[in-house]
Amino acid sequence: MKSKMLLMVMILLTLSACSSAETYTFWTEESIQQIQRLNEANIRYEIRNGEIWVSEGDMDKVVACCS
């Protein structure tokens, strides 16, 4: 019984780790200057409909370099 519980916990932990998708937050309107700053700071971003969206994990770096 104890080993079955342990196995179930291990499976759930493994599955939850696999489903962690990177999320992005709206930063600003697209401009060449902002894109250059993000690239120089090695910050992950996406361009969506003329807007710059940055990785939530990089928000501290974005505020420090690009504000």
Phi, psi and omega per residue, in radians:
M1 nan -0.765 -3.119
K2 -1.130 -0.667 -3.133
S3 -1.224 -0.565 3.095
K4 -1.168 -0.704 3.109
M5 -1.111 -0.758 3.136
L6 -1.102 -0.734 3.105
L7 -1.084 -0.753 3.136
M8 -1.121 -0.720 3.107
V9 -1.106 -0.755 3.128
M10 -1.082 -0.737 3.126
I11 -1.119 -0.781 3.139
L12 -1.106 -0.715 3.097
L13 -1.105 -0.727 3.127
T14 -1.125 -0.789 -3.135
L15 -1.160 -0.662 3.137
S16 -1.199 -0.581 3.107
A17 -1.215 -0.581 -3.127
C18 -1.270 -0.438 -3.038
S19 -1.655 0.118 -3.103
S20 -1.375 1.805 3.141
A21 -1.638 2.542 3.131
E22 -1.269 2.356 -3.138
T23 -1.923 2.634 -3.103
Y24 -2.122 2.641 -3.133
T25 -2.141 2.463 3.101
F26 -1.081 2.335 3.118
W27 -1.937 -1.054 -3.072
T28 -2.865 3.080 3.040
E29 -1.233 2.629 -3.101
E30 -1.159 2.283 3.009
S31 -2.594 2.661 -3.114
I32 -1.085 -0.689 -3.115
Q33 -1.115 -0.765 3.133
Q34 -1.134 -0.724 3.133
I35 -1.100 -0.724 3.102
Q36 -1.079 -0.775 3.130
R37 -1.084 -0.754 3.135
L38 -1.114 -0.748 3.124
N39 -1.112 -0.744 -3.138
E40 -1.123 -0.550 -3.134
A41 -1.590 0.068 -3.119
N42 0.955 0.848 -3.137
I43 -1.789 2.330 3.129
R44 -1.341 2.325 3.135
Y45 -2.627 2.883 3.040
E46 -2.314 2.596 3.029
I47 -1.793 2.141 3.136
R48 -2.269 1.979 3.079
N49 0.874 0.811 3.096
G50 1.362 0.212 3.125
E51 -2.087 2.611 3.081
I52 -1.748 2.182 3.091
W53 -2.002 2.223 -3.106
V54 -1.916 2.700 3.116
S55 -1.093 2.357 3.124
E56 -1.048 -0.566 3.133
G57 -1.181 -0.349 -3.114
D58 -1.797 0.138 -3.056
M59 -1.030 -0.668 3.115
D60 -1.076 -0.737 3.117
K61 -1.148 -0.668 3.139
V62 -1.101 -0.826 -3.135
V63 -1.087 -0.683 -3.101
A64 -1.223 -0.679 -3.017
C65 -1.761 -0.449 -2.896
C66 -2.100 0.164 -3.137
S67 -1.454 nan nan
